[in-house]
Amino acid sequence: MVDLLVSLIIPSLILMKLSGESDLGADGALLLALAFPLGWGSFELLKYRKFNFIALLGLISVLLTGGIGLLKLDNQWLAIKEAAIPGVIGVAVLVSTYTRYPLIRTLLFNKNVLNVDKIHDRLEQAGNTQQFEARLLKATYWLSSTFFFSSAMNYILAKWIVISPAGSEAFNAELGRMNLLSYPMIAIPSMVMLMAIFYYLWRTIHGLTGLKLEEVMANPEQDKSS
């Protein structure tokens, strides 16, 4: 809820309500609106000291939006930027399958979410490790498709809504509207897709290991006590 308020709702309201010349002006409202997600993202990165690839792209996205507005660049660059960020993540997910650290293990199949050690032990005991890796690869392709969906929808939404010149009051209002609409039109469908992938992953683990859901899910308190 805090993320939603700081990164989406408050900045969008500032852009839509305070961009007039009698208020903060277009540039002032844009700077204040972007300060919220930029400050919050920087705080979280410093607090948890995890400078991961996706969080870094999020901060870069905020800075690029500010640059486009303040430099009054063509709106086409906003649409390209909106599409490029999730697109880059989607490509990175695919490329990571050829490395030792596939991104699906960072996003879904990780020790913060699942009891990875127990799952691997059961897979080895049942001789199903290779079959599990094949299904994990399939889940990786589906995961990358969610980012490509987000990329296409971001581009369409930006081209549809943001039509006023960058640096204007109307541009800020359209930018705020685009941000608000991106949640029901992009974020929620993408979240549903991720939940479907996680369900597929759970069904795969259950089928290959026989573990129940409570045995599969990570238990931080139990890990600390052990």
Sequence and secondary structure as in RCSB ss.txt:
>XXXX:A:sequence
MVDLLVSLIIPSLILMKLSGESDLGADGALLLALAFPLGWGSFELLKYRKFNFIALLGLISVLLTGGIGLLKLDN
QWLAIKEAAIPGVIGVAVLVSTYTRYPLIRTLLFNKNVLNVDKIHDRLEQAGNTQQFEARLLKATYWLSSTFFFS
SAMNYILAKWIVISPAGSEAFNAELGRMNLLSYPMIAIPSMVMLMAIFYYLWRTIHGLTGLKLEEVMANPEQDKS
S
>XXXX:A:secstr
 HHHIIIIIHHHHHHHHS STTTTHHHHHHHHHHHHHHHHHHHHHHHHT   HHHHHHHHHHHHHHHHHHTT  H
HHHHHHHHHHHHHHHHHHHHHTTSSS HHHHHTSSTTTB HHHHHHHHHHHT HHHHHHHHHHHHHHHHHHHHHH
HHHHHHHHHHH  S TTSHHHHHHHHHHHHHHIIIIIHHHHHHHHHHHHHHHHHHHHHH   HHHHB  HHHHHH
 
